[in-house]
């Protein structure tokens, strides 16, 4: 895969990471790569799975979700097994909540890290104590609030 991507592809990817809304024409101007070549390379990068999707970066605080929290979960694999579940099944259930931005299986003292945006501490408390802690396999939670984001 590494050999399939050259310096021109890397330039295009760098520009798309800054602003995926730029037209091929504008990318062409910035990279001095012909427009048709830019289009073909973007198609190739999509086909290779290097570009998974184009997204919008939303400032959730402007929508009223001013609190960001990371929730660290310790999971009982035995309890999941008894329920016929795997850790990926639990992660999928957690990810279905619209407040949850990401769910990652990690190494270390915890098993899963959940990142979520909530309106206030009450909404976070409600989710952790009345929803998350009742999921099969969730043994322990620990929450960290984001004080400042750059």
C-alpha positions, -999 to +999 in steps of 0.1 A: +000+000+000+028+024+010+043+021-025+009+029-041+010+064-026+035+090-038+043+125-029+015+140-051-010+118-033+004+130+001+001+166-010-035+161-020-043+143+013-026+170+033-048+197+017-080+176+021-072+171+058-071+209+062-103+214+042-121+185+026-146+209+010-121+223-015-128+217-051-104+197-073-097+230-091-085+247-059-065+216-050-050+217-084-040+253-080-023+247-046-004+216-057+002+225-094-012+191-103-037+190-133-074+189-122-080+156-140-050+141-122-063+154-088-097+138-095-082+105-106-059+104-075-088+112-051-108+083-067-078+060-064-073+070-027-110+063-020-108+029-038-077+020-018-095+029+014-070+056+023-098+082+022-126+065+041-151+094+040-154+132+038-169+147+070-179+180+086-161+192+117-189+205+139-183+228+169-206+210+192-204+237+219-223+260+195-251+234+195-253+235+233-230+205+240-205+225+260-191+196+282-167+170+268-160+139+288-138+108+285-152+078+303-128+050+310-144+015+313-131-016+329-150-045+313-157-080+327-149-102+297-163-131+317-197-114+320-197-105+284-189-141+275-218-154+297-241-131+276-226-144+244-210-110+237-176-098+228-161-064+237-168-052+201-205-058+207-205-037+239-186-010+220-212-010+192-241-006+218-223+023+234-215+039+201-252+040+192-259+068+217-259+101+197-240+118+225-210+095+220-184+107+196-160+077+198-155+044+215-120+028+215-107-005+228-074+003+245-045-012+263-035-005+299-055-002+331-088+002+313-104-016+284-126+010+266-124+048+263-157+066+255-156+102+243-189+121+245-204+156+243-231+165+267-250+197+276-242+197+313-230+176+342-265+164+349-267+148+314-234+132+319-243+119+353-276+105+340-258+087+311-231+072+333-252+062+363-285+052+346-274+038+312-237+030+309-232+013+343-261-010+336-247-024+303-237-061+306-200-063+311-194-028+324-175-034+356-163+000+365-163+036+351-140+065+356-148+099+341-125+128+331-138+162+320-120+182+294-111+216+308-097+231+276-095+219+240-072+233+213 
